[in-house]
């Protein structure tokens, strides 16, 4: 009996057994094209599925418990789901759930082999020193090792994706848009072919925060209180890669801005020769999802602030990030419910899955149900009542407020244009492509996690421009109108 049981476990640990369920056509091909497969193997050692997706056999208890748990989950998925979207697993966040560091280190005992690059030495020393404290994963940098992914490139980005080096200069905008009234307009960035819509937000008084009976609310949304915001313009969409790459190309630096500058509250560093822009990111920051009009992601709050400064200098206007109050007022679009469209967060939560219910939210929000674990372009959703797209979901958006969980508690009467200036992290709003329905409510508020989002960045000092460990963050800009425009309304 024990011999039969043992032979059964051996069979169900073979590649052939794994392929019985993992019927997505590219899994085996991608494995064979990877560094550990058979087609692109430089060291002559080929690993099996279980060598990466289970703990080492020497850890007997962990090996068999993980095998039972993962085997049950896979069989259950095959039996109960009509379709399995394997592309959802082609992200670091998903892969880290079923790839084990112990298995990588069982074979890779020498992390400083002969011929390793200087960048590799820095990265591996960072890993050896901090992997337990920071819970670093090998696949954070070597995501392409097991299954080949042509969209994943590890190393400093060279060139600017999608940016045309030589263009017909007659097609470039010569001056910014002429704004003669407080009304929607299309901004155009001089010296580029990039334009974007700005929506006139009328301002007014509203109840900020969530009522106590709102499902999935958090204590930091309390209490509801009256806030008045002045009129302002807000970008129709989140800042796109087309917009951000223009800024990057014009201001690309080699790290001239010292890191300590970024720590000064709300101070933007400049060099004598103009704005010092980002250093090159590691790998393609879009993760292979696409550039163009998809939201620019992974930049730090500091980088977003510098972008607004560059945009202001380019257009001669006062662009900036929205305050938290401005953001919520704009996201509500004149409503006071959990969303700017009908429906309860309980209806749309994965905890109460129903395709019929989800039809009420999917036209407006990209979240964990319909995102395919990646960002989507503006055309994927319908606008809110003010005409703004992706105010909820897709990517979190930076605000100009520092985070204080108790920020609302000391506000009395009608608070006019509030802004929190003290705190270590920044308020981010709107939820992202991995959020549940509760996380994309209008009142939902959370904050950056600066150190955690830089866990795998091995650079000394770490980047002040790009996050290495979170891909769900972006921003949109607002514009303070000329007071004379308001008098003309």
Rosetta blueprint (number, residue, H / E / L):
1 X L
2 X H
3 X H
4 X H
5 X H
6 X H
7 X H
8 X H
9 X H
10 X H
11 X H
12 X L
13 X L
14 X L
15 X H
16 X H
17 X H
18 X H
19 X H
20 X H
21 X H
22 X L
23 X L
24 X L
25 X L
26 X H
27 X H
28 X H
29 X H
30 X H
31 X H
32 X H
33 X H
34 X L
35 X L
36 X L
37 X L
38 X L
39 X L
40 X L
41 X L
42 X L
43 X L
44 X L
45 X L
46 X L
47 X L
48 X L
49 X H
50 X H
51 X H
52 X H
53 X H
54 X L
55 X L
56 X L
57 X L
58 X L
59 X L
60 X H
61 X H
62 X H
63 X H
64 X H
65 X H
66 X H
67 X H
68 X H
69 X H
70 X H
71 X H
72 X H
73 X H
74 X H
75 X H
76 X H
77 X H
78 X H
79 X H
80 X H
81 X L
82 X L
83 X L
84 X L
85 X L
86 X H
87 X H
88 X H
89 X H
90 X L
91 X L
92 X H
93 X H
94 X H
95 X H
96 X L
97 X L
98 X L
99 X L
100 X L
101 X H
102 X H
103 X H
104 X H
105 X H
106 X H
107 X H
108 X L
109 X L
110 X L
111 X L
112 X L
113 X L
114 X L
115 X L
116 X L
117 X L
118 X H
119 X H
120 X H
121 X H
122 X H
123 X H
124 X H
125 X H
126 X H
127 X H
128 X H
129 X H
130 X H
131 X H
132 X H
133 X H
134 X H
135 X L
136 X L
137 X L
138 X H
139 X H
140 X H
141 X L
142 X L
143 X L
144 X L
145 X L
146 X L
147 X L
148 X L
149 X L
150 X L
151 X L
152 X L
153 X L
154 X L
155 X L
156 X E
157 X L
158 X L
159 X L
160 X L
161 X L
162 X L
163 X L
164 X L
165 X L
166 X L
167 X L
168 X L
169 X H
170 X H
171 X H
172 X L
173 X L
174 X L
175 X L
176 X L
177 X L
178 X L
179 X L
180 X L
181 X L
182 X L
183 X L
184 X L
185 X E
186 X E
187 X E
188 X E
189 X L
190 X L
191 X L
192 X L
193 X L
194 X L
195 X E
196 X E
197 X E
198 X E
199 X E
200 X E
201 X E
202 X L
203 X L
204 X E
205 X E
206 X E
207 X E
208 X E
209 X L
210 X L
211 X L
212 X L
213 X L
214 X L
215 X L
216 X L
217 X L
218 X L
219 X H
220 X H
221 X H
222 X L
223 X L
224 X L
225 X E
226 X E
227 X E
228 X E
229 X E
230 X L
231 X L
232 X E
233 X E
234 X E
235 X E
236 X L
237 X L
238 X L
239 X L
240 X E
241 X H
242 X H
243 X H
244 X H
245 X H
246 X H
247 X H
248 X H
249 X H
250 X H
251 X H
252 X L
253 X L
254 X L
255 X L
256 X L
257 X L
258 X L
259 X H
260 X H
261 X H
262 X H
263 X H
264 X L
265 X L
266 X L
267 X L
268 X L
269 X L
270 X E
271 X E
272 X L
273 X L
274 X E
275 X E
276 X L
277 X L
278 X L
279 X L
280 X L
281 X L
282 X E
283 X L
284 X L
285 X L
286 X L
287 X L
288 X L
289 X L
290 X L
291 X L
292 X L
293 X L
294 X L
295 X E
296 X L
297 X L
298 X L
299 X E
300 X L
301 X H
302 X H
303 X H
304 X H
305 X H
306 X H
307 X H
308 X H
309 X H
310 X H
311 X H
312 X H
313 X H
314 X H
315 X H
316 X L
317 X L
318 X L
319 X E
320 X E
321 X E
322 X L
323 X L
324 X H
325 X H
326 X H
327 X H
328 X H
329 X H
330 X H
331 X H
332 X H
333 X L
334 X L
335 X L
336 X L
337 X L
338 X L
339 X L
340 X L
341 X L
342 X L
343 X L
344 X L
345 X H
346 X H
347 X H
348 X H
349 X L
350 X H
351 X H
352 X H
353 X L
354 X L
355 X H
356 X H
357 X H
358 X H
359 X L
360 X L
361 X L
362 X L
363 X L
364 X L
365 X L
366 X E
367 X L
368 X L
369 X L
370 X L
371 X L
372 X L
373 X L
374 X L
375 X L
376 X L
377 X L
378 X H
379 X H
380 X H
381 X L
382 X L
383 X L
384 X L
385 X L
386 X L
387 X L
388 X L
389 X L
390 X L
391 X L
392 X L
393 X E
394 X L
395 X L
396 X E
397 X E
398 X E
399 X E
400 X E
401 X E
402 X E
403 X L
404 X L
405 X L
406 X L
407 X L
408 X L
409 X L
410 X L
411 X L
412 X L
413 X L
414 X E
415 X E
416 X E
417 X L
418 X L
419 X L
420 X L
421 X L
422 X L
423 X L
424 X L
425 X L
426 X E
427 X E
428 X E
429 X E
430 X L
431 X L
432 X L
433 X L
434 X L
435 X L
436 X L
437 X H
438 X H
439 X H
440 X H
441 X L
442 X L
443 X L
444 X L
445 X E
446 X E
447 X E
448 X L
449 X L
450 X L
451 X L
452 X H
453 X H
454 X H
455 X L
456 X L
457 X L
458 X L
459 X L
460 X L
461 X L
462 X L
463 X L
464 X L
465 X L
466 X E
467 X L
468 X L
469 X L
470 X L
471 X L
472 X L
473 X E
474 X E
475 X L
476 X L
477 X E
478 X E
479 X E
480 X L
481 X L
482 X L
483 X H
484 X H
485 X H
486 X H
487 X H
488 X L
489 X L
